[in-house]
């Protein structure tokens, strides 16, 4: 019996350097987008203005739609930190969010060896 091929899934990583998850969701202006199926492939880098501009003190809810519009084709996002309102906004629209630290490659390997997506 042939192994079942996984459907491709896009995942966004908040990363300035392109190698590690190093951005808070509200401050992220660079997203590394990968496609996961049987392996992980880098697709593209997406840029956007930071949702909170570096100091929103909880008043950024109106800006979450900007991030959602840019990332709505992703099934999951990995960030260094995310506030509860932002997490609830994305989860409520079907995007899983994870706080993580470390290299994108190591996180990708963990994703591939698990069933979190």
Phi and psi restraints in degrees (range 20) as a CNS / XPLOR table:
assign (resid 1 and name C) (resid 2 and name N)
       (resid 2 and name CA) (resid 2 and name C) 1.0 -75.5 20.0 2
assign (resid 2 and name N) (resid 2 and name CA)
       (resid 2 and name C) (resid 3 and name N) 1.0 142.6 20.0 2
assign (resid 2 and name C) (resid 3 and name N)
       (resid 3 and name CA) (resid 3 and name C) 1.0 -66.5 20.0 2
assign (resid 3 and name N) (resid 3 and name CA)
       (resid 3 and name C) (resid 4 and name N) 1.0 140.0 20.0 2
assign (resid 3 and name C) (resid 4 and name N)
       (resid 4 and name CA) (resid 4 and name C) 1.0 -73.5 20.0 2
assign (resid 4 and name N) (resid 4 and name CA)
       (resid 4 and name C) (resid 5 and name N) 1.0 127.8 20.0 2
assign (resid 4 and name C) (resid 5 and name N)
       (resid 5 and name CA) (resid 5 and name C) 1.0 -79.5 20.0 2
assign (resid 5 and name N) (resid 5 and name CA)
       (resid 5 and name C) (resid 6 and name N) 1.0 132.8 20.0 2
assign (resid 5 and name C) (resid 6 and name N)
       (resid 6 and name CA) (resid 6 and name C) 1.0 -77.1 20.0 2
assign (resid 6 and name N) (resid 6 and name CA)
       (resid 6 and name C) (resid 7 and name N) 1.0 143.0 20.0 2
assign (resid 6 and name C) (resid 7 and name N)
       (resid 7 and name CA) (resid 7 and name C) 1.0 -69.4 20.0 2
assign (resid 7 and name N) (resid 7 and name CA)
       (resid 7 and name C) (resid 8 and name N) 1.0 144.3 20.0 2
assign (resid 7 and name C) (resid 8 and name N)
       (resid 8 and name CA) (resid 8 and name C) 1.0 -66.7 20.0 2
assign (resid 8 and name N) (resid 8 and name CA)
       (resid 8 and name C) (resid 9 and name N) 1.0 141.1 20.0 2
assign (resid 8 and name C) (resid 9 and name N)
       (resid 9 and name CA) (resid 9 and name C) 1.0 -133.0 20.0 2
assign (resid 9 and name N) (resid 9 and name CA)
       (resid 9 and name C) (resid 10 and name N) 1.0 133.9 20.0 2
assign (resid 9 and name C) (resid 10 and name N)
       (resid 10 and name CA) (resid 10 and name C) 1.0 -92.7 20.0 2
assign (resid 10 and name N) (resid 10 and name CA)
       (resid 10 and name C) (resid 11 and name N) 1.0 141.5 20.0 2
assign (resid 10 and name C) (resid 11 and name N)
       (resid 11 and name CA) (resid 11 and name C) 1.0 -133.4 20.0 2
assign (resid 11 and name N) (resid 11 and name CA)
       (resid 11 and name C) (resid 12 and name N) 1.0 136.3 20.0 2
assign (resid 11 and name C) (resid 12 and name N)
       (resid 12 and name CA) (resid 12 and name C) 1.0 -105.0 20.0 2
assign (resid 12 and name N) (resid 12 and name CA)
       (resid 12 and name C) (resid 13 and name N) 1.0 137.2 20.0 2
assign (resid 12 and name C) (resid 13 and name N)
       (resid 13 and name CA) (resid 13 and name C) 1.0 -119.4 20.0 2
assign (resid 13 and name N) (resid 13 and name CA)
       (resid 13 and name C) (resid 14 and name N) 1.0 123.6 20.0 2
assign (resid 13 and name C) (resid 14 and name N)
       (resid 14 and name CA) (resid 14 and name C) 1.0 -77.1 20.0 2
assign (resid 14 and name N) (resid 14 and name CA)
       (resid 14 and name C) (resid 15 and name N) 1.0 106.5 20.0 2
assign (resid 14 and name C) (resid 15 and name N)
       (resid 15 and name CA) (resid 15 and name C) 1.0 -149.5 20.0 2
assign (resid 15 and name N) (resid 15 and name CA)
       (resid 15 and name C) (resid 16 and name N) 1.0 120.1 20.0 2
assign (resid 15 and name C) (resid 16 and name N)
       (resid 16 and name CA) (resid 16 and name C) 1.0 -75.3 20.0 2
assign (resid 16 and name N) (resid 16 and name CA)
       (resid 16 and name C) (resid 17 and name N) 1.0 -43.0 20.0 2
assign (resid 16 and name C) (resid 17 and name N)
       (resid 17 and name CA) (resid 17 and name C) 1.0 -86.2 20.0 2
assign (resid 17 and name N) (resid 17 and name CA)
       (resid 17 and name C) (resid 18 and name N) 1.0 -8.8 20.0 2
assign (resid 17 and name C) (resid 18 and name N)
       (resid 18 and name CA) (resid 18 and name C) 1.0 80.5 20.0 2
assign (resid 18 and name N) (resid 18 and name CA)
       (resid 18 and name C) (resid 19 and name N) 1.0 -0.6 20.0 2
assign (resid 18 and name C) (resid 19 and name N)
       (resid 19 and name CA) (resid 19 and name C) 1.0 -121.3 20.0 2
assign (resid 19 and name N) (resid 19 and name CA)
       (resid 19 and name C) (resid 20 and name N) 1.0 -25.1 20.0 2
assign (resid 19 and name C) (resid 20 and name N)
       (resid 20 and name CA) (resid 20 and name C) 1.0 -136.6 20.0 2
assign (resid 20 and name N) (resid 20 and name CA)
       (resid 20 and name C) (resid 21 and name N) 1.0 156.8 20.0 2
assign (resid 20 and name C) (resid 21 and name N)
       (resid 21 and name CA) (resid 21 and name C) 1.0 -78.7 20.0 2
assign (resid 21 and name N) (resid 21 and name CA)
       (resid 21 and name C) (resid 22 and name N) 1.0 110.5 20.0 2
assign (resid 21 and name C) (resid 22 and name N)
       (resid 22 and name CA) (resid 22 and name C) 1.0 -139.4 20.0 2
assign (resid 22 and name N) (resid 22 and name CA)
       (resid 22 and name C) (resid 23 and name N) 1.0 18.2 20.0 2
assign (resid 22 and name C) (resid 23 and name N)
       (resid 23 and name CA) (resid 23 and name C) 1.0 -128.3 20.0 2
assign (resid 23 and name N) (resid 23 and name CA)
       (resid 23 and name C) (resid 24 and name N) 1.0 138.5 20.0 2
assign (resid 23 and name C) (resid 24 and name N)
       (resid 24 and name CA) (resid 24 and name C) 1.0 -71.3 20.0 2
assign (resid 24 and name N) (resid 24 and name CA)
       (resid 24 and name C) (resid 25 and name N) 1.0 143.1 20.0 2
assign (resid 24 and name C) (resid 25 and name N)
       (resid 25 and name CA) (resid 25 and name C) 1.0 -51.4 20.0 2
assign (resid 25 and name N) (resid 25 and name CA)
       (resid 25 and name C) (resid 26 and name N) 1.0 -50.1 20.0 2
assign (resid 25 and name C) (resid 26 and name N)
       (resid 26 and name CA) (resid 26 and name C) 1.0 -69.0 20.0 2
assign (resid 26 and name N) (resid 26 and name CA)
       (resid 26 and name C) (resid 27 and name N) 1.0 -19.2 20.0 2
assign (resid 26 and name C) (resid 27 and name N)
       (resid 27 and name CA) (resid 27 and name C) 1.0 -103.9 20.0 2
assign (resid 27 and name N) (resid 27 and name CA)
       (resid 27 and name C) (resid 28 and name N) 1.0 -9.7 20.0 2
assign (resid 27 and name C) (resid 28 and name N)
       (resid 28 and name CA) (resid 28 and name C) 1.0 -66.3 20.0 2
assign (resid 28 and name N) (resid 28 and name CA)
       (resid 28 and name C) (resid 29 and name N) 1.0 131.7 20.0 2
assign (resid 28 and name C) (resid 29 and name N)
       (resid 29 and name CA) (resid 29 and name C) 1.0 -126.8 20.0 2
assign (resid 29 and name N) (resid 29 and name CA)
       (resid 29 and name C) (resid 30 and name N) 1.0 1.9 20.0 2
assign (resid 29 and name C) (resid 30 and name N)
       (resid 30 and name CA) (resid 30 and name C) 1.0 -132.2 20.0 2
assign (resid 30 and name N) (resid 30 and name CA)
       (resid 30 and name C) (resid 31 and name N) 1.0 126.8 20.0 2
assign (resid 30 and name C) (resid 31 and name N)
       (resid 31 and name CA) (resid 31 and name C) 1.0 -121.7 20.0 2
assign (resid 31 and name N) (resid 31 and name CA)
       (resid 31 and name C) (resid 32 and name N) 1.0 129.9 20.0 2
assign (resid 31 and name C) (resid 32 and name N)
       (resid 32 and name CA) (resid 32 and name C) 1.0 -96.5 20.0 2
assign (resid 32 and name N) (resid 32 and name CA)
       (resid 32 and name C) (resid 33 and name N) 1.0 122.0 20.0 2
assign (resid 32 and name C) (resid 33 and name N)
       (resid 33 and name CA) (resid 33 and name C) 1.0 -105.8 20.0 2
assign (resid 33 and name N) (resid 33 and name CA)
       (resid 33 and name C) (resid 34 and name N) 1.0 126.6 20.0 2
assign (resid 33 and name C) (resid 34 and name N)
       (resid 34 and name CA) (resid 34 and name C) 1.0 -119.0 20.0 2
assign (resid 34 and name N) (resid 34 and name CA)
       (resid 34 and name C) (resid 35 and name N) 1.0 153.7 20.0 2
assign (resid 34 and name C) (resid 35 and name N)
       (resid 35 and name CA) (resid 35 and name C) 1.0 -112.6 20.0 2
assign (resid 35 and name N) (resid 35 and name CA)
       (resid 35 and name C) (resid 36 and name N) 1.0 129.1 20.0 2
assign (resid 35 and name C) (resid 36 and name N)
       (resid 36 and name CA) (resid 36 and name C) 1.0 -111.2 20.0 2
assign (resid 36 and name N) (resid 36 and name CA)
       (resid 36 and name C) (resid 37 and name N) 1.0 130.9 20.0 2
assign (resid 36 and name C) (resid 37 and name N)
       (resid 37 and name CA) (resid 37 and name C) 1.0 -141.1 20.0 2
assign (resid 37 and name N) (resid 37 and name CA)
       (resid 37 and name C) (resid 38 and name N) 1.0 -103.6 20.0 2
assign (resid 37 and name C) (resid 38 and name N)
       (resid 38 and name CA) (resid 38 and name C) 1.0 -84.6 20.0 2
assign (resid 38 and name N) (resid 38 and name CA)
       (resid 38 and name C) (resid 39 and name N) 1.0 -13.5 20.0 2
assign (resid 38 and name C) (resid 39 and name N)
       (resid 39 and name CA) (resid 39 and name C) 1.0 -147.1 20.0 2
assign (resid 39 and name N) (resid 39 and name CA)
       (resid 39 and name C) (resid 40 and name N) 1.0 -175.6 20.0 2
assign (resid 39 and name C) (resid 40 and name N)
       (resid 40 and name CA) (resid 40 and name C) 1.0 -115.3 20.0 2
assign (resid 40 and name N) (resid 40 and name CA)
       (resid 40 and name C) (resid 41 and name N) 1.0 128.2 20.0 2
assign (resid 40 and name C) (resid 41 and name N)
       (resid 41 and name CA) (resid 41 and name C) 1.0 -125.5 20.0 2
assign (resid 41 and name N) (resid 41 and name CA)
       (resid 41 and name C) (resid 42 and name N) 1.0 130.9 20.0 2
assign (resid 41 and name C) (resid 42 and name N)
       (resid 42 and name CA) (resid 42 and name C) 1.0 -67.3 20.0 2
assign (resid 42 and name N) (resid 42 and name CA)
       (resid 42 and name C) (resid 43 and name N) 1.0 131.3 20.0 2
assign (resid 42 and name C) (resid 43 and name N)
       (resid 43 and name CA) (resid 43 and name C) 1.0 -103.6 20.0 2
assign (resid 43 and name N) (resid 43 and name CA)
       (resid 43 and name C) (resid 44 and name N) 1.0 -52.6 20.0 2
assign (resid 43 and name C) (resid 44 and name N)
       (resid 44 and name CA) (resid 44 and name C) 1.0 -168.2 20.0 2
assign (resid 44 and name N) (resid 44 and name CA)
       (resid 44 and name C) (resid 45 and name N) 1.0 167.4 20.0 2
assign (resid 44 and name C) (resid 45 and name N)
       (resid 45 and name CA) (resid 45 and name C) 1.0 -109.6 20.0 2
assign (resid 45 and name N) (resid 45 and name CA)
       (resid 45 and name C) (resid 46 and name N) 1.0 133.3 20.0 2
assign (resid 45 and name C) (resid 46 and name N)
       (resid 46 and name CA) (resid 46 and name C) 1.0 -117.7 20.0 2
assign (resid 46 and name N) (resid 46 and name CA)
       (resid 46 and name C) (resid 47 and name N) 1.0 139.2 20.0 2
assign (resid 46 and name C) (resid 47 and name N)
       (resid 47 and name CA) (resid 47 and name C) 1.0 -115.8 20.0 2
assign (resid 47 and name N) (resid 47 and name CA)
       (resid 47 and name C) (resid 48 and name N) 1.0 147.0 20.0 2
assign (resid 47 and name C) (resid 48 and name N)
       (resid 48 and name CA) (resid 48 and name C) 1.0 -154.6 20.0 2
assign (resid 48 and name N) (resid 48 and name CA)
       (resid 48 and name C) (resid 49 and name N) 1.0 160.1 20.0 2
assign (resid 48 and name C) (resid 49 and name N)
       (resid 49 and name CA) (resid 49 and name C) 1.0 -68.7 20.0 2
assign (resid 49 and name N) (resid 49 and name CA)
       (resid 49 and name C) (resid 50 and name N) 1.0 144.3 20.0 2
assign (resid 49 and name C) (resid 50 and name N)
       (resid 50 and name CA) (resid 50 and name C) 1.0 -55.8 20.0 2
assign (resid 50 and name N) (resid 50 and name CA)
       (resid 50 and name C) (resid 51 and name N) 1.0 138.1 20.0 2
assign (resid 50 and name C) (resid 51 and name N)
       (resid 51 and name CA) (resid 51 and name C) 1.0 -62.5 20.0 2
assign (resid 51 and name N) (resid 51 and name CA)
       (resid 51 and name C) (resid 52 and name N) 1.0 -39.2 20.0 2
assign (resid 51 and name C) (resid 52 and name N)
       (resid 52 and name CA) (resid 52 and name C) 1.0 -105.0 20.0 2
assign (resid 52 and name N) (resid 52 and name CA)
       (resid 52 and name C) (resid 53 and name N) 1.0 -3.9 20.0 2
assign (resid 52 and name C) (resid 53 and name N)
       (resid 53 and name CA) (resid 53 and name C) 1.0 59.8 20.0 2
assign (resid 53 and name N) (resid 53 and name CA)
       (resid 53 and name C) (resid 54 and name N) 1.0 17.5 20.0 2
assign (resid 53 and name C) (resid 54 and name N)
       (resid 54 and name CA) (resid 54 and name C) 1.0 92.1 20.0 2
assign (resid 54 and name N) (resid 54 and name CA)
       (resid 54 and name C) (resid 55 and name N) 1.0 3.0 20.0 2
assign (resid 54 and name C) (resid 55 and name N)
       (resid 55 and name CA) (resid 55 and name C) 1.0 179.8 20.0 2
assign (resid 55 and name N) (resid 55 and name CA)
       (resid 55 and name C) (resid 56 and name N) 1.0 61.8 20.0 2
assign (resid 55 and name C) (resid 56 and name N)
       (resid 56 and name CA) (resid 56 and name C) 1.0 -88.7 20.0 2
assign (resid 56 and name N) (resid 56 and name CA)
       (resid 56 and name C) (resid 57 and name N) 1.0 -18.2 20.0 2
assign (resid 56 and name C) (resid 57 and name N)
       (resid 57 and name CA) (resid 57 and name C) 1.0 51.7 20.0 2
assign (resid 57 and name N) (resid 57 and name CA)
       (resid 57 and name C) (resid 58 and name N) 1.0 41.6 20.0 2
assign (resid 57 and name C) (resid 58 and name N)
       (resid 58 and name CA) (resid 58 and name C) 1.0 86.6 20.0 2
assign (resid 58 and name N) (resid 58 and name CA)
       (resid 58 and name C) (resid 59 and name N) 1.0 4.2 20.0 2
assign (resid 58 and name C) (resid 59 and name N)
       (resid 59 and name CA) (resid 59 and name C) 1.0 -106.7 20.0 2
assign (resid 59 and name N) (resid 59 and name CA)
       (resid 59 and name C) (resid 60 and name N) 1.0 33.3 20.0 2
assign (resid 59 and name C) (resid 60 and name N)
       (resid 60 and name CA) (resid 60 and name C) 1.0 -103.2 20.0 2
assign (resid 60 and name N) (resid 60 and name CA)
       (resid 60 and name C) (resid 61 and name N) 1.0 5.0 20.0 2
assign (resid 60 and name C) (resid 61 and name N)
       (resid 61 and name CA) (resid 61 and name C) 1.0 -51.2 20.0 2
assign (resid 61 and name N) (resid 61 and name CA)
       (resid 61 and name C) (resid 62 and name N) 1.0 -37.4 20.0 2
assign (resid 61 and name C) (resid 62 and name N)
       (resid 62 and name CA) (resid 62 and name C) 1.0 -65.6 20.0 2
assign (resid 62 and name N) (resid 62 and name CA)
       (resid 62 and name C) (resid 63 and name N) 1.0 -22.7 20.0 2
assign (resid 62 and name C) (resid 63 and name N)
       (resid 63 and name CA) (resid 63 and name C) 1.0 -89.3 20.0 2
assign (resid 63 and name N) (resid 63 and name CA)
       (resid 63 and name C) (resid 64 and name N) 1.0 -9.7 20.0 2
assign (resid 63 and name C) (resid 64 and name N)
       (resid 64 and name CA) (resid 64 and name C) 1.0 -60.5 20.0 2
assign (resid 64 and name N) (resid 64 and name CA)
       (resid 64 and name C) (resid 65 and name N) 1.0 -29.4 20.0 2
assign (resid 64 and name C) (resid 65 and name N)
       (resid 65 and name CA) (resid 65 and name C) 1.0 -62.5 20.0 2
assign (resid 65 and name N) (resid 65 and name CA)
       (resid 65 and name C) (resid 66 and name N) 1.0 -31.0 20.0 2
assign (resid 65 and name C) (resid 66 and name N)
       (resid 66 and name CA) (resid 66 and name C) 1.0 -62.0 20.0 2
assign (resid 66 and name N) (resid 66 and name CA)
       (resid 66 and name C) (resid 67 and name N) 1.0 -48.2 20.0 2
assign (resid 66 and name C) (resid 67 and name N)
       (resid 67 and name CA) (resid 67 and name C) 1.0 -65.4 20.0 2
assign (resid 67 and name N) (resid 67 and name CA)
       (resid 67 and name C) (resid 68 and name N) 1.0 -42.7 20.0 2
assign (resid 67 and name C) (resid 68 and name N)
       (resid 68 and name CA) (resid 68 and name C) 1.0 -60.0 20.0 2
assign (resid 68 and name N) (resid 68 and name CA)
       (resid 68 and name C) (resid 69 and name N) 1.0 -45.7 20.0 2
assign (resid 68 and name C) (resid 69 and name N)
       (resid 69 and name CA) (resid 69 and name C) 1.0 -59.0 20.0 2
assign (resid 69 and name N) (resid 69 and name CA)
       (resid 69 and name C) (resid 70 and name N) 1.0 -36.5 20.0 2
assign (resid 69 and name C) (resid 70 and name N)
       (resid 70 and name CA) (resid 70 and name C) 1.0 -75.2 20.0 2
assign (resid 70 and name N) (resid 70 and name CA)
       (resid 70 and name C) (resid 71 and name N) 1.0 -31.4 20.0 2
assign (resid 70 and name C) (resid 71 and name N)
       (resid 71 and name CA) (resid 71 and name C) 1.0 -116.0 20.0 2
assign (resid 71 and name N) (resid 71 and name CA)
       (resid 71 and name C) (resid 72 and name N) 1.0 9.8 20.0 2
assign (resid 71 and name C) (resid 72 and name N)
       (resid 72 and name CA) (resid 72 and name C) 1.0 -65.3 20.0 2
assign (resid 72 and name N) (resid 72 and name CA)
       (resid 72 and name C) (resid 73 and name N) 1.0 -15.6 20.0 2
assign (resid 72 and name C) (resid 73 and name N)
       (resid 73 and name CA) (resid 73 and name C) 1.0 -86.8 20.0 2
assign (resid 73 and name N) (resid 73 and name CA)
       (resid 73 and name C) (resid 74 and name N) 1.0 -0.4 20.0 2
assign (resid 73 and name C) (resid 74 and name N)
       (resid 74 and name CA) (resid 74 and name C) 1.0 -92.3 20.0 2
assign (resid 74 and name N) (resid 74 and name CA)
       (resid 74 and name C) (resid 75 and name N) 1.0 141.1 20.0 2
assign (resid 74 and name C) (resid 75 and name N)
       (resid 75 and name CA) (resid 75 and name C) 1.0 -85.0 20.0 2
assign (resid 75 and name N) (resid 75 and name CA)
       (resid 75 and name C) (resid 76 and name N) 1.0 -24.9 20.0 2
assign (resid 75 and name C) (resid 76 and name N)
       (resid 76 and name CA) (resid 76 and name C) 1.0 -149.3 20.0 2
assign (resid 76 and name N) (resid 76 and name CA)
       (resid 76 and name C) (resid 77 and name N) 1.0 154.4 20.0 2
assign (resid 76 and name C) (resid 77 and name N)
       (resid 77 and name CA) (resid 77 and name C) 1.0 -127.7 20.0 2
assign (resid 77 and name N) (resid 77 and name CA)
       (resid 77 and name C) (resid 78 and name N) 1.0 141.4 20.0 2
assign (resid 77 and name C) (resid 78 and name N)
       (resid 78 and name CA) (resid 78 and name C) 1.0 -118.9 20.0 2
assign (resid 78 and name N) (resid 78 and name CA)
       (resid 78 and name C) (resid 79 and name N) 1.0 124.7 20.0 2
assign (resid 78 and name C) (resid 79 and name N)
       (resid 79 and name CA) (resid 79 and name C) 1.0 -135.7 20.0 2
assign (resid 79 and name N) (resid 79 and name CA)
       (resid 79 and name C) (resid 80 and name N) 1.0 161.4 20.0 2
assign (resid 79 and name C) (resid 80 and name N)
       (resid 80 and name CA) (resid 80 and name C) 1.0 -72.4 20.0 2
assign (resid 80 and name N) (resid 80 and name CA)
       (resid 80 and name C) (resid 81 and name N) 1.0 -35.3 20.0 2
assign (resid 80 and name C) (resid 81 and name N)
       (resid 81 and name CA) (resid 81 and name C) 1.0 -153.4 20.0 2
assign (resid 81 and name N) (resid 81 and name CA)
       (resid 81 and name C) (resid 82 and name N) 1.0 155.9 20.0 2
assign (resid 81 and name C) (resid 82 and name N)
       (resid 82 and name CA) (resid 82 and name C) 1.0 -152.0 20.0 2
assign (resid 82 and name N) (resid 82 and name CA)
       (resid 82 and name C) (resid 83 and name N) 1.0 135.8 20.0 2
assign (resid 82 and name C) (resid 83 and name N)
       (resid 83 and name CA) (resid 83 and name C) 1.0 -75.1 20.0 2
assign (resid 83 and name N) (resid 83 and name CA)
       (resid 83 and name C) (resid 84 and name N) 1.0 160.1 20.0 2
assign (resid 83 and name C) (resid 84 and name N)
       (resid 84 and name CA) (resid 84 and name C) 1.0 -59.8 20.0 2
assign (resid 84 and name N) (resid 84 and name CA)
       (resid 84 and name C) (resid 85 and name N) 1.0 -43.0 20.0 2
assign (resid 84 and name C) (resid 85 and name N)
       (resid 85 and name CA) (resid 85 and name C) 1.0 -62.5 20.0 2
assign (resid 85 and name N) (resid 85 and name CA)
       (resid 85 and name C) (resid 86 and name N) 1.0 -40.9 20.0 2
assign (resid 85 and name C) (resid 86 and name N)
       (resid 86 and name CA) (resid 86 and name C) 1.0 -66.9 20.0 2
assign (resid 86 and name N) (resid 86 and name CA)
       (resid 86 and name C) (resid 87 and name N) 1.0 -42.5 20.0 2
assign (resid 86 and name C) (resid 87 and name N)
       (resid 87 and name CA) (resid 87 and name C) 1.0 -62.5 20.0 2
assign (resid 87 and name N) (resid 87 and name CA)
       (resid 87 and name C) (resid 88 and name N) 1.0 -44.8 20.0 2
assign (resid 87 and name C) (resid 88 and name N)
       (resid 88 and name CA) (resid 88 and name C) 1.0 -62.9 20.0 2
assign (resid 88 and name N) (resid 88 and name CA)
       (resid 88 and name C) (resid 89 and name N) 1.0 -39.1 20.0 2
assign (resid 88 and name C) (resid 89 and name N)
       (resid 89 and name CA) (resid 89 and name C) 1.0 -60.9 20.0 2
assign (resid 89 and name N) (resid 89 and name CA)
       (resid 89 and name C) (resid 90 and name N) 1.0 -49.7 20.0 2
assign (resid 89 and name C) (resid 90 and name N)
       (resid 90 and name CA) (resid 90 and name C) 1.0 -69.4 20.0 2
assign (resid 90 and name N) (resid 90 and name CA)
       (resid 90 and name C) (resid 91 and name N) 1.0 -44.2 20.0 2
assign (resid 90 and name C) (resid 91 and name N)
       (resid 91 and name CA) (resid 91 and name C) 1.0 -61.7 20.0 2
assign (resid 91 and name N) (resid 91 and name CA)
       (resid 91 and name C) (resid 92 and name N) 1.0 -40.1 20.0 2
assign (resid 91 and name C) (resid 92 and name N)
       (resid 92 and name CA) (resid 92 and name C) 1.0 -62.6 20.0 2
assign (resid 92 and name N) (resid 92 and name CA)
       (resid 92 and name C) (resid 93 and name N) 1.0 -18.0 20.0 2
assign (resid 92 and name C) (resid 93 and name N)
       (resid 93 and name CA) (resid 93 and name C) 1.0 -107.7 20.0 2
assign (resid 93 and name N) (resid 93 and name CA)
       (resid 93 and name C) (resid 94 and name N) 1.0 14.0 20.0 2
assign (resid 93 and name C) (resid 94 and name N)
       (resid 94 and name CA) (resid 94 and name C) 1.0 89.5 20.0 2
assign (resid 94 and name N) (resid 94 and name CA)
       (resid 94 and name C) (resid 95 and name N) 1.0 10.8 20.0 2
assign (resid 94 and name C) (resid 95 and name N)
       (resid 95 and name CA) (resid 95 and name C) 1.0 -105.6 20.0 2
assign (resid 95 and name N) (resid 95 and name CA)
       (resid 95 and name C) (resid 96 and name N) 1.0 122.5 20.0 2
assign (resid 95 and name C) (resid 96 and name N)
       (resid 96 and name CA) (resid 96 and name C) 1.0 -74.8 20.0 2
assign (resid 96 and name N) (resid 96 and name CA)
       (resid 96 and name C) (resid 97 and name N) 1.0 144.3 20.0 2
assign (resid 96 and name C) (resid 97 and name N)
       (resid 97 and name CA) (resid 97 and name C) 1.0 -125.7 20.0 2
assign (resid 97 and name N) (resid 97 and name CA)
       (resid 97 and name C) (resid 98 and name N) 1.0 140.3 20.0 2
assign (resid 97 and name C) (resid 98 and name N)
       (resid 98 and name CA) (resid 98 and name C) 1.0 -134.6 20.0 2
assign (resid 98 and name N) (resid 98 and name CA)
       (resid 98 and name C) (resid 99 and name N) 1.0 134.6 20.0 2
assign (resid 98 and name C) (resid 99 and name N)
       (resid 99 and name CA) (resid 99 and name C) 1.0 -87.5 20.0 2
assign (resid 99 and name N) (resid 99 and name CA)
       (resid 99 and name C) (resid 100 and name N) 1.0 131.4 20.0 2
assign (resid 99 and name C) (resid 100 and name N)
       (resid 100 and name CA) (resid 100 and name C) 1.0 -151.0 20.0 2
assign (resid 100 and name N) (resid 100 and name CA)
       (resid 100 and name C) (resid 101 and name N) 1.0 160.8 20.0 2
assign (resid 100 and name C) (resid 101 and name N)
       (resid 101 and name CA) (resid 101 and name C) 1.0 -138.4 20.0 2
assign (resid 101 and name N) (resid 101 and name CA)
       (resid 101 and name C) (resid 102 and name N) 1.0 148.0 20.0 2
assign (resid 101 and name C) (resid 102 and name N)
       (resid 102 and name CA) (resid 102 and name C) 1.0 118.5 20.0 2
assign (resid 102 and name N) (resid 102 and name CA)
       (resid 102 and name C) (resid 103 and name N) 1.0 -173.1 20.0 2
assign (resid 102 and name C) (resid 103 and name N)
       (resid 103 and name CA) (resid 103 and name C) 1.0 -74.3 20.0 2
assign (resid 103 and name N) (resid 103 and name CA)
       (resid 103 and name C) (resid 104 and name N) 1.0 146.0 20.0 2
assign (resid 103 and name C) (resid 104 and name N)
       (resid 104 and name CA) (resid 104 and name C) 1.0 -60.8 20.0 2
assign (resid 104 and name N) (resid 104 and name CA)
       (resid 104 and name C) (resid 105 and name N) 1.0 -39.3 20.0 2
assign (resid 104 and name C) (resid 105 and name N)
       (resid 105 and name CA) (resid 105 and name C) 1.0 -58.6 20.0 2
assign (resid 105 and name N) (resid 105 and name CA)
       (resid 105 and name C) (resid 106 and name N) 1.0 -45.0 20.0 2
assign (resid 105 and name C) (resid 106 and name N)
       (resid 106 and name CA) (resid 106 and name C) 1.0 -68.1 20.0 2
assign (resid 106 and name N) (resid 106 and name CA)
       (resid 106 and name C) (resid 107 and name N) 1.0 -40.0 20.0 2
assign (resid 106 and name C) (resid 107 and name N)
       (resid 107 and name CA) (resid 107 and name C) 1.0 -65.1 20.0 2
assign (resid 107 and name N) (resid 107 and name CA)
       (resid 107 and name C) (resid 108 and name N) 1.0 -40.3 20.0 2
assign (resid 107 and name C) (resid 108 and name N)
       (resid 108 and name CA) (resid 108 and name C) 1.0 -61.2 20.0 2
assign (resid 108 and name N) (resid 108 and name CA)
       (resid 108 and name C) (resid 109 and name N) 1.0 -41.8 20.0 2
assign (resid 108 and name C) (resid 109 and name N)
       (resid 109 and name CA) (resid 109 and name C) 1.0 -63.1 20.0 2
assign (resid 109 and name N) (resid 109 and name CA)
       (resid 109 and name C) (resid 110 and name N) 1.0 -39.9 20.0 2
assign (resid 109 and name C) (resid 110 and name N)
       (resid 110 and name CA) (resid 110 and name C) 1.0 -64.7 20.0 2
assign (resid 110 and name N) (resid 110 and name CA)
       (resid 110 and name C) (resid 111 and name N) 1.0 -38.7 20.0 2
assign (resid 110 and name C) (resid 111 and name N)
       (resid 111 and name CA) (resid 111 and name C) 1.0 -63.2 20.0 2
assign (resid 111 and name N) (resid 111 and name CA)
       (resid 111 and name C) (resid 112 and name N) 1.0 -45.5 20.0 2
assign (resid 111 and name C) (resid 112 and name N)
       (resid 112 and name CA) (resid 112 and name C) 1.0 -64.9 20.0 2
assign (resid 112 and name N) (resid 112 and name CA)
       (resid 112 and name C) (resid 113 and name N) 1.0 -30.3 20.0 2
assign (resid 112 and name C) (resid 113 and name N)
       (resid 113 and name CA) (resid 113 and name C) 1.0 -92.7 20.0 2
assign (resid 113 and name N) (resid 113 and name CA)
       (resid 113 and name C) (resid 114 and name N) 1.0 6.1 20.0 2
assign (resid 113 and name C) (resid 114 and name N)
       (resid 114 and name CA) (resid 114 and name C) 1.0 -126.4 20.0 2
assign (resid 114 and name N) (resid 114 and name CA)
       (resid 114 and name C) (resid 115 and name N) 1.0 -175.6 20.0 2
assign (resid 114 and name C) (resid 115 and name N)
       (resid 115 and name CA) (resid 115 and name C) 1.0 -120.8 20.0 2
assign (resid 115 and name N) (resid 115 and name CA)
       (resid 115 and name C) (resid 116 and name N) 1.0 33.2 20.0 2
assign (resid 115 and name C) (resid 116 and name N)
       (resid 116 and name CA) (resid 116 and name C) 1.0 -72.9 20.0 2
assign (resid 116 and name N) (resid 116 and name CA)
       (resid 116 and name C) (resid 117 and name N) 1.0 -19.4 20.0 2
